[in-house]
């Protein structure tokens, strides 16, 4: 029983260790105050793409 509990806690620790920095980064990027910058970059990228089909 204690061995099973140990393995569960170990898996939870490594999952937190791997995914916490990614979750923290996404939380910072997706904040409301940085949304206009992301939207501006998205619109610039969207409208700066050249057309590949030229008739």
CHARMM internal coordinates of N, CA and C (Angstrom, degrees):
IC EDIT
DIST 1 N 1 CA 1.4562
DIST 1 CA 1 C 1.5263
ANGL 1 N 1 CA 1 C 110.31
DIST 1 C 2 N 1.3416
ANGL 1 CA 1 C 2 N 115.74
DIHE 1 N 1 CA 1 C 2 N -45.67
DIST 2 N 2 CA 1.4557
ANGL 1 C 2 N 2 CA 118.70
DIHE 1 CA 1 C 2 N 2 CA 179.67
DIST 2 CA 2 C 1.5309
ANGL 2 N 2 CA 2 C 111.91
DIHE 1 C 2 N 2 CA 2 C -68.61
DIST 2 C 3 N 1.3180
ANGL 2 CA 2 C 3 N 116.23
DIHE 2 N 2 CA 2 C 3 N -31.78
DIST 3 N 3 CA 1.4609
ANGL 2 C 3 N 3 CA 120.30
DIHE 2 CA 2 C 3 N 3 CA 176.95
DIST 3 CA 3 C 1.5256
ANGL 3 N 3 CA 3 C 110.68
DIHE 2 C 3 N 3 CA 3 C -65.59
DIST 3 C 4 N 1.3202
ANGL 3 CA 3 C 4 N 116.54
DIHE 3 N 3 CA 3 C 4 N -41.88
DIST 4 N 4 CA 1.4571
ANGL 3 C 4 N 4 CA 120.90
DIHE 3 CA 3 C 4 N 4 CA 176.68
DIST 4 CA 4 C 1.5269
ANGL 4 N 4 CA 4 C 110.82
DIHE 3 C 4 N 4 CA 4 C -63.49
DIST 4 C 5 N 1.3161
ANGL 4 CA 4 C 5 N 117.20
DIHE 4 N 4 CA 4 C 5 N -43.95
DIST 5 N 5 CA 1.4585
ANGL 4 C 5 N 5 CA 121.52
DIHE 4 CA 4 C 5 N 5 CA 177.43
DIST 5 CA 5 C 1.5187
ANGL 5 N 5 CA 5 C 111.01
DIHE 4 C 5 N 5 CA 5 C -62.04
DIST 5 C 6 N 1.3091
ANGL 5 CA 5 C 6 N 117.54
DIHE 5 N 5 CA 5 C 6 N -39.98
DIST 6 N 6 CA 1.4551
ANGL 5 C 6 N 6 CA 121.94
DIHE 5 CA 5 C 6 N 6 CA 177.45
DIST 6 CA 6 C 1.5262
ANGL 6 N 6 CA 6 C 111.00
DIHE 5 C 6 N 6 CA 6 C -61.16
DIST 6 C 7 N 1.3373
ANGL 6 CA 6 C 7 N 117.98
DIHE 6 N 6 CA 6 C 7 N -45.85
DIST 7 N 7 CA 1.4565
ANGL 6 C 7 N 7 CA 120.94
DIHE 6 CA 6 C 7 N 7 CA -179.51
DIST 7 CA 7 C 1.5305
ANGL 7 N 7 CA 7 C 111.70
DIHE 6 C 7 N 7 CA 7 C -66.32
DIST 7 C 8 N 1.3142
ANGL 7 CA 7 C 8 N 117.83
DIHE 7 N 7 CA 7 C 8 N -37.83
DIST 8 N 8 CA 1.4668
ANGL 7 C 8 N 8 CA 121.25
DIHE 7 CA 7 C 8 N 8 CA 177.55
DIST 8 CA 8 C 1.5231
ANGL 8 N 8 CA 8 C 110.31
DIHE 7 C 8 N 8 CA 8 C -63.97
DIST 8 C 9 N 1.3272
ANGL 8 CA 8 C 9 N 117.05
DIHE 8 N 8 CA 8 C 9 N -45.00
DIST 9 N 9 CA 1.4678
ANGL 8 C 9 N 9 CA 119.99
DIHE 8 CA 8 C 9 N 9 CA 178.66
DIST 9 CA 9 C 1.5248
ANGL 9 N 9 CA 9 C 111.59
DIHE 8 C 9 N 9 CA 9 C -65.87
DIST 9 C 10 N 1.3176
ANGL 9 CA 9 C 10 N 117.00
DIHE 9 N 9 CA 9 C 10 N -35.83
DIST 10 N 10 CA 1.4570
ANGL 9 C 10 N 10 CA 121.07
DIHE 9 CA 9 C 10 N 10 CA 177.24
DIST 10 CA 10 C 1.5314
ANGL 10 N 10 CA 10 C 111.23
DIHE 9 C 10 N 10 CA 10 C -65.23
DIST 10 C 11 N 1.3223
ANGL 10 CA 10 C 11 N 116.98
DIHE 10 N 10 CA 10 C 11 N -43.28
DIST 11 N 11 CA 1.4659
ANGL 10 C 11 N 11 CA 120.94
DIHE 10 CA 10 C 11 N 11 CA 178.15
DIST 11 CA 11 C 1.5193
ANGL 11 N 11 CA 11 C 110.33
DIHE 10 C 11 N 11 CA 11 C -64.43
DIST 11 C 12 N 1.3157
ANGL 11 CA 11 C 12 N 117.90
DIHE 11 N 11 CA 11 C 12 N -41.78
DIST 12 N 12 CA 1.4614
ANGL 11 C 12 N 12 CA 120.81
DIHE 11 CA 11 C 12 N 12 CA 178.14
DIST 12 CA 12 C 1.5226
ANGL 12 N 12 CA 12 C 111.24
DIHE 11 C 12 N 12 CA 12 C -63.60
DIST 12 C 13 N 1.3237
ANGL 12 CA 12 C 13 N 117.54
DIHE 12 N 12 CA 12 C 13 N -40.20
DIST 13 N 13 CA 1.4539
ANGL 12 C 13 N 13 CA 120.78
DIHE 12 CA 12 C 13 N 13 CA 179.50
DIST 13 CA 13 C 1.5231
ANGL 13 N 13 CA 13 C 111.36
DIHE 12 C 13 N 13 CA 13 C -63.04
DIST 13 C 14 N 1.3420
ANGL 13 CA 13 C 14 N 117.06
DIHE 13 N 13 CA 13 C 14 N -47.60
DIST 14 N 14 CA 1.4581
ANGL 13 C 14 N 14 CA 120.00
DIHE 13 CA 13 C 14 N 14 CA -178.48
DIST 14 CA 14 C 1.5277
ANGL 14 N 14 CA 14 C 111.55
DIHE 13 C 14 N 14 CA 14 C -68.97
DIST 14 C 15 N 1.3246
ANGL 14 CA 14 C 15 N 117.77
DIHE 14 N 14 CA 14 C 15 N -33.64
DIST 15 N 15 CA 1.4636
ANGL 14 C 15 N 15 CA 120.28
DIHE 14 CA 14 C 15 N 15 CA 175.96
DIST 15 CA 15 C 1.5219
ANGL 15 N 15 CA 15 C 110.13
DIHE 14 C 15 N 15 CA 15 C -63.91
DIST 15 C 16 N 1.3227
ANGL 15 CA 15 C 16 N 117.39
DIHE 15 N 15 CA 15 C 16 N -44.57
DIST 16 N 16 CA 1.4613
ANGL 15 C 16 N 16 CA 120.92
DIHE 15 CA 15 C 16 N 16 CA 177.23
DIST 16 CA 16 C 1.5269
ANGL 16 N 16 CA 16 C 110.64
DIHE 15 C 16 N 16 CA 16 C -63.24
DIST 16 C 17 N 1.3066
ANGL 16 CA 16 C 17 N 117.51
DIHE 16 N 16 CA 16 C 17 N -41.26
DIST 17 N 17 CA 1.4566
ANGL 16 C 17 N 17 CA 122.21
DIHE 16 CA 16 C 17 N 17 CA -177.79
DIST 17 CA 17 C 1.5230
ANGL 17 N 17 CA 17 C 111.60
DIHE 16 C 17 N 17 CA 17 C -64.99
DIST 17 C 18 N 1.3353
ANGL 17 CA 17 C 18 N 117.35
DIHE 17 N 17 CA 17 C 18 N -35.66
DIST 18 N 18 CA 1.4629
ANGL 17 C 18 N 18 CA 121.67
DIHE 17 CA 17 C 18 N 18 CA -178.69
DIST 18 CA 18 C 1.5215
ANGL 18 N 18 CA 18 C 111.00
DIHE 17 C 18 N 18 CA 18 C -80.22
DIST 18 C 19 N 1.3268
ANGL 18 CA 18 C 19 N 118.77
DIHE 18 N 18 CA 18 C 19 N -46.02
DIST 19 N 19 CA 1.4629
ANGL 18 C 19 N 19 CA 121.49
DIHE 18 CA 18 C 19 N 19 CA -169.89
DIST 19 CA 19 C 1.5163
ANGL 19 N 19 CA 19 C 114.78
DIHE 18 C 19 N 19 CA 19 C -94.74
DIST 19 C 20 N 1.3148
ANGL 19 CA 19 C 20 N 120.05
DIHE 19 N 19 CA 19 C 20 N -13.51
DIST 20 N 20 CA 1.4639
ANGL 19 C 20 N 20 CA 121.09
DIHE 19 CA 19 C 20 N 20 CA -178.67
DIST 20 CA 20 C 1.5204
ANGL 20 N 20 CA 20 C 112.48
DIHE 19 C 20 N 20 CA 20 C -64.79
DIST 20 C 21 N 1.3395
ANGL 20 CA 20 C 21 N 121.39
DIHE 20 N 20 CA 20 C 21 N -43.95
DIST 21 N 21 CA 1.4651
ANGL 20 C 21 N 21 CA 119.06
DIHE 20 CA 20 C 21 N 21 CA 177.71
DIST 21 CA 21 C 1.5301
ANGL 21 N 21 CA 21 C 113.00
DIHE 20 C 21 N 21 CA 21 C -62.91
DIST 21 C 22 N 1.3264
ANGL 21 CA 21 C 22 N 117.24
DIHE 21 N 21 CA 21 C 22 N -37.66
DIST 22 N 22 CA 1.4601
ANGL 21 C 22 N 22 CA 120.43
DIHE 21 CA 21 C 22 N 22 CA 177.88
DIST 22 CA 22 C 1.5224
ANGL 22 N 22 CA 22 C 110.68
DIHE 21 C 22 N 22 CA 22 C -65.83
DIST 22 C 23 N 1.3073
ANGL 22 CA 22 C 23 N 117.64
DIHE 22 N 22 CA 22 C 23 N -43.12
DIST 23 N 23 CA 1.4604
ANGL 22 C 23 N 23 CA 121.07
DIHE 22 CA 22 C 23 N 23 CA 179.04
DIST 23 CA 23 C 1.5226
ANGL 23 N 23 CA 23 C 110.85
DIHE 22 C 23 N 23 CA 23 C -65.69
DIST 23 C 24 N 1.3083
ANGL 23 CA 23 C 24 N 117.56
DIHE 23 N 23 CA 23 C 24 N -38.96
DIST 24 N 24 CA 1.4543
ANGL 23 C 24 N 24 CA 121.13
DIHE 23 CA 23 C 24 N 24 CA 178.26
DIST 24 CA 24 C 1.5244
ANGL 24 N 24 CA 24 C 111.18
DIHE 23 C 24 N 24 CA 24 C -64.99
DIST 24 C 25 N 1.3371
ANGL 24 CA 24 C 25 N 116.89
DIHE 24 N 24 CA 24 C 25 N -41.66
DIST 25 N 25 CA 1.4639
ANGL 24 C 25 N 25 CA 121.02
DIHE 24 CA 24 C 25 N 25 CA 178.69
DIST 25 CA 25 C 1.5249
ANGL 25 N 25 CA 25 C 110.94
DIHE 24 C 25 N 25 CA 25 C -64.31
DIST 25 C 26 N 1.3225
ANGL 25 CA 25 C 26 N 117.21
DIHE 25 N 25 CA 25 C 26 N -44.62
DIST 26 N 26 CA 1.4625
ANGL 25 C 26 N 26 CA 120.13
DIHE 25 CA 25 C 26 N 26 CA 179.65
DIST 26 CA 26 C 1.5219
ANGL 26 N 26 CA 26 C 111.48
DIHE 25 C 26 N 26 CA 26 C -65.82
DIST 26 C 27 N 1.3180
ANGL 26 CA 26 C 27 N 117.40
DIHE 26 N 26 CA 26 C 27 N -35.91
DIST 27 N 27 CA 1.4563
ANGL 26 C 27 N 27 CA 120.56
DIHE 26 CA 26 C 27 N 27 CA 176.96
DIST 27 CA 27 C 1.5248
ANGL 27 N 27 CA 27 C 110.33
DIHE 26 C 27 N 27 CA 27 C -63.62
DIST 27 C 28 N 1.3283
ANGL 27 CA 27 C 28 N 118.00
DIHE 27 N 27 CA 27 C 28 N -39.58
DIST 28 N 28 CA 1.4566
ANGL 27 C 28 N 28 CA 121.17
DIHE 27 CA 27 C 28 N 28 CA 179.03
DIST 28 CA 28 C 1.5274
ANGL 28 N 28 CA 28 C 111.08
DIHE 27 C 28 N 28 CA 28 C -69.79
DIST 28 C 29 N 1.3323
ANGL 28 CA 28 C 29 N 117.53
DIHE 28 N 28 CA 28 C 29 N -42.19
DIST 29 N 29 CA 1.4586
ANGL 28 C 29 N 29 CA 121.43
DIHE 28 CA 28 C 29 N 29 CA -176.41
DIST 29 CA 29 C 1.5213
ANGL 29 N 29 CA 29 C 111.03
DIHE 28 C 29 N 29 CA 29 C -68.24
DIST 29 C 30 N 1.3219
ANGL 29 CA 29 C 30 N 117.18
DIHE 29 N 29 CA 29 C 30 N -38.61
DIST 30 N 30 CA 1.4550
ANGL 29 C 30 N 30 CA 121.13
DIHE 29 CA 29 C 30 N 30 CA -173.97
DIST 30 CA 30 C 1.5287
ANGL 30 N 30 CA 30 C 113.83
DIHE 29 C 30 N 30 CA 30 C -89.59
DIST 30 C 31 N 1.3260
ANGL 30 CA 30 C 31 N 117.51
DIHE 30 N 30 CA 30 C 31 N 13.89
DIST 31 N 31 CA 1.4564
ANGL 30 C 31 N 31 CA 119.54
DIHE 30 CA 30 C 31 N 31 CA 176.70
DIST 31 CA 31 C 1.5211
ANGL 31 N 31 CA 31 C 109.74
DIHE 30 C 31 N 31 CA 31 C -69.29
DIST 31 C 32 N 1.3070
ANGL 31 CA 31 C 32 N 115.77
DIHE 31 N 31 CA 31 C 32 N 155.87
DIST 32 N 32 CA 1.4567
ANGL 31 C 32 N 32 CA 121.25
DIHE 31 CA 31 C 32 N 32 CA -176.07
DIST 32 CA 32 C 1.5286
ANGL 32 N 32 CA 32 C 111.40
DIHE 31 C 32 N 32 CA 32 C -63.85
DIST 32 C 33 N 1.3182
ANGL 32 CA 32 C 33 N 118.17
DIHE 32 N 32 CA 32 C 33 N -35.73
DIST 33 N 33 CA 1.4561
ANGL 32 C 33 N 33 CA 119.94
DIHE 32 CA 32 C 33 N 33 CA -175.04
DIST 33 CA 33 C 1.5251
ANGL 33 N 33 CA 33 C 112.76
DIHE 32 C 33 N 33 CA 33 C -69.46
DIST 33 C 34 N 1.3138
ANGL 33 CA 33 C 34 N 118.16
DIHE 33 N 33 CA 33 C 34 N -24.35
DIST 34 N 34 CA 1.4598
ANGL 33 C 34 N 34 CA 119.92
DIHE 33 CA 33 C 34 N 34 CA 178.69
DIST 34 CA 34 C 1.5241
ANGL 34 N 34 CA 34 C 112.28
DIHE 33 C 34 N 34 CA 34 C -97.11
DIST 34 C 35 N 1.3325
ANGL 34 CA 34 C 35 N 117.79
DIHE 34 N 34 CA 34 C 35 N -0.37
DIST 35 N 35 CA 1.4633
ANGL 34 C 35 N 35 CA 120.18
DIHE 34 CA 34 C 35 N 35 CA -178.59
DIST 35 CA 35 C 1.5277
ANGL 35 N 35 CA 35 C 112.95
DIHE 34 C 35 N 35 CA 35 C -63.66
DIST 35 C 36 N 1.3437
ANGL 35 CA 35 C 36 N 121.47
DIHE 35 N 35 CA 35 C 36 N -41.17
DIST 36 N 36 CA 1.4725
ANGL 35 C 36 N 36 CA 119.04
DIHE 35 CA 35 C 36 N 36 CA 179.00
DIST 36 CA 36 C 1.5235
ANGL 36 N 36 CA 36 C 113.31
DIHE 35 C 36 N 36 CA 36 C -60.54
DIST 36 C 37 N 1.3101
ANGL 36 CA 36 C 37 N 118.36
DIHE 36 N 36 CA 36 C 37 N -36.13
DIST 37 N 37 CA 1.4626
ANGL 36 C 37 N 37 CA 121.05
DIHE 36 CA 36 C 37 N 37 CA 178.78
DIST 37 CA 37 C 1.5262
ANGL 37 N 37 CA 37 C 109.86
DIHE 36 C 37 N 37 CA 37 C -66.62
DIST 37 C 38 N 1.3299
ANGL 37 CA 37 C 38 N 116.47
DIHE 37 N 37 CA 37 C 38 N -43.83
DIST 38 N 38 CA 1.4639
ANGL 37 C 38 N 38 CA 120.36
DIHE 37 CA 37 C 38 N 38 CA 179.13
DIST 38 CA 38 C 1.5193
ANGL 38 N 38 CA 38 C 110.17
DIHE 37 C 38 N 38 CA 38 C -64.54
DIST 38 C 39 N 1.3394
ANGL 38 CA 38 C 39 N 117.53
DIHE 38 N 38 CA 38 C 39 N -41.91
DIST 39 N 39 CA 1.4592
ANGL 38 C 39 N 39 CA 120.89
DIHE 38 CA 38 C 39 N 39 CA 179.76
DIST 39 CA 39 C 1.5286
ANGL 39 N 39 CA 39 C 110.39
DIHE 38 C 39 N 39 CA 39 C -64.82
DIST 39 C 40 N 1.3233
ANGL 39 CA 39 C 40 N 117.84
DIHE 39 N 39 CA 39 C 40 N -40.84
DIST 40 N 40 CA 1.4650
ANGL 39 C 40 N 40 CA 121.08
DIHE 39 CA 39 C 40 N 40 CA 179.19
DIST 40 CA 40 C 1.5275
ANGL 40 N 40 CA 40 C 110.93
DIHE 39 C 40 N 40 CA 40 C -63.07
DIST 40 C 41 N 1.3054
ANGL 40 CA 40 C 41 N 117.21
DIHE 40 N 40 CA 40 C 41 N -44.60
DIST 41 N 41 CA 1.4698
ANGL 40 C 41 N 41 CA 120.69
DIHE 40 CA 40 C 41 N 41 CA 177.63
DIST 41 CA 41 C 1.5283
ANGL 41 N 41 CA 41 C 110.12
DIHE 40 C 41 N 41 CA 41 C -62.70
DIST 41 C 42 N 1.3169
ANGL 41 CA 41 C 42 N 116.90
DIHE 41 N 41 CA 41 C 42 N -40.34
DIST 42 N 42 CA 1.4627
ANGL 41 C 42 N 42 CA 120.54
DIHE 41 CA 41 C 42 N 42 CA 178.15
DIST 42 CA 42 C 1.5127
ANGL 42 N 42 CA 42 C 112.68
DIHE 41 C 42 N 42 CA 42 C -63.17
DIST 42 C 43 N 1.3502
ANGL 42 CA 42 C 43 N 117.02
DIHE 42 N 42 CA 42 C 43 N -43.36
DIST 43 N 43 CA 1.4590
ANGL 42 C 43 N 43 CA 119.55
DIHE 42 CA 42 C 43 N 43 CA 178.85
DIST 43 CA 43 C 1.5196
ANGL 43 N 43 CA 43 C 111.95
DIHE 42 C 43 N 43 CA 43 C -67.63
DIST 43 C 44 N 1.3136
ANGL 43 CA 43 C 44 N 117.19
DIHE 43 N 43 CA 43 C 44 N -39.06
DIST 44 N 44 CA 1.4685
ANGL 43 C 44 N 44 CA 119.75
DIHE 43 CA 43 C 44 N 44 CA 177.50
DIST 44 CA 44 C 1.5192
ANGL 44 N 44 CA 44 C 110.02
DIHE 43 C 44 N 44 CA 44 C -62.24
DIST 44 C 45 N 1.3208
ANGL 44 CA 44 C 45 N 117.21
DIHE 44 N 44 CA 44 C 45 N -44.03
DIST 45 N 45 CA 1.4635
ANGL 44 C 45 N 45 CA 120.43
DIHE 44 CA 44 C 45 N 45 CA 178.55
DIST 45 CA 45 C 1.5227
ANGL 45 N 45 CA 45 C 111.31
DIHE 44 C 45 N 45 CA 45 C -65.52
DIST 45 C 46 N 1.3310
ANGL 45 CA 45 C 46 N 117.02
DIHE 45 N 45 CA 45 C 46 N -39.92
DIST 46 N 46 CA 1.4630
ANGL 45 C 46 N 46 CA 121.29
DIHE 45 CA 45 C 46 N 46 CA -177.48
DIST 46 CA 46 C 1.5261
ANGL 46 N 46 CA 46 C 111.53
DIHE 45 C 46 N 46 CA 46 C -65.06
DIST 46 C 47 N 1.3357
ANGL 46 CA 46 C 47 N 117.38
DIHE 46 N 46 CA 46 C 47 N -43.66
DIST 47 N 47 CA 1.4532
ANGL 46 C 47 N 47 CA 120.38
DIHE 46 CA 46 C 47 N 47 CA -174.87
DIST 47 CA 47 C 1.5236
ANGL 47 N 47 CA 47 C 113.69
DIHE 46 C 47 N 47 CA 47 C -92.17
DIST 47 C 48 N 1.3189
ANGL 47 CA 47 C 48 N 118.25
DIHE 47 N 47 CA 47 C 48 N -3.47
DIST 48 N 48 CA 1.4648
ANGL 47 C 48 N 48 CA 119.27
DIHE 47 CA 47 C 48 N 48 CA 178.72
DIST 48 CA 48 C 1.5197
ANGL 48 N 48 CA 48 C 112.39
DIHE 47 C 48 N 48 CA 48 C -96.29
DIST 48 C 49 N 1.3258
ANGL 48 CA 48 C 49 N 117.73
DIHE 48 N 48 CA 48 C 49 N -3.51
DIST 49 N 49 CA 1.4625
ANGL 48 C 49 N 49 CA 120.77
DIHE 48 CA 48 C 49 N 49 CA 179.78
DIST 49 CA 49 C 1.5198
ANGL 49 N 49 CA 49 C 109.17
DIHE 48 C 49 N 49 CA 49 C -72.85
DIST 49 C 50 N 1.3278
ANGL 49 CA 49 C 50 N 116.24
DIHE 49 N 49 CA 49 C 50 N 128.58
DIST 50 N 50 CA 1.4605
ANGL 49 C 50 N 50 CA 121.18
DIHE 49 CA 49 C 50 N 50 CA 179.52
DIST 50 CA 50 C 1.5173
ANGL 50 N 50 CA 50 C 109.61
DIHE 49 C 50 N 50 CA 50 C -77.15
DIST 50 C 51 N 1.3314
ANGL 50 CA 50 C 51 N 115.99
DIHE 50 N 50 CA 50 C 51 N 149.67
DIST 51 N 51 CA 1.4561
ANGL 50 C 51 N 51 CA 120.12
DIHE 50 CA 50 C 51 N 51 CA 176.28
DIST 51 CA 51 C 1.5038
ANGL 51 N 51 CA 51 C 110.46
DIHE 50 C 51 N 51 CA 51 C -73.92
DIST 51 C 52 N 1.3142
ANGL 51 CA 51 C 52 N 115.17
DIHE 51 N 51 CA 51 C 52 N 135.32
DIST 52 N 52 CA 1.4574
ANGL 51 C 52 N 52 CA 118.97
DIHE 51 CA 51 C 52 N 52 CA 179.77
DIST 52 CA 52 C 1.5280
ANGL 52 N 52 CA 52 C 110.85
DIHE 51 C 52 N 52 CA 52 C -88.83
DIST 52 C 53 N 1.3261
ANGL 52 CA 52 C 53 N 117.26
DIHE 52 N 52 CA 52 C 53 N -27.08
DIST 53 N 53 CA 1.4603
ANGL 52 C 53 N 53 CA 120.60
DIHE 52 CA 52 C 53 N 53 CA 179.23
DIST 53 CA 53 C 1.5222
ANGL 53 N 53 CA 53 C 109.01
DIHE 52 C 53 N 53 CA 53 C -93.05
DIST 53 C 54 N 1.3045
ANGL 53 CA 53 C 54 N 116.28
DIHE 53 N 53 CA 53 C 54 N 116.21
DIST 54 N 54 CA 1.4603
ANGL 53 C 54 N 54 CA 121.21
DIHE 53 CA 53 C 54 N 54 CA 176.55
DIST 54 CA 54 C 1.5221
ANGL 54 N 54 CA 54 C 107.89
DIHE 53 C 54 N 54 CA 54 C -123.92
DIST 54 C 55 N 1.3330
ANGL 54 CA 54 C 55 N 116.22
DIHE 54 N 54 CA 54 C 55 N 111.55
DIST 55 N 55 CA 1.4746
ANGL 54 C 55 N 55 CA 120.31
DIHE 54 CA 54 C 55 N 55 CA -177.07
DIST 55 CA 55 C 1.5108
ANGL 55 N 55 CA 55 C 110.41
DIHE 54 C 55 N 55 CA 55 C -88.04
END
COOR INIT
IC SEED 1 N 1 CA 1 C
IC BUILD
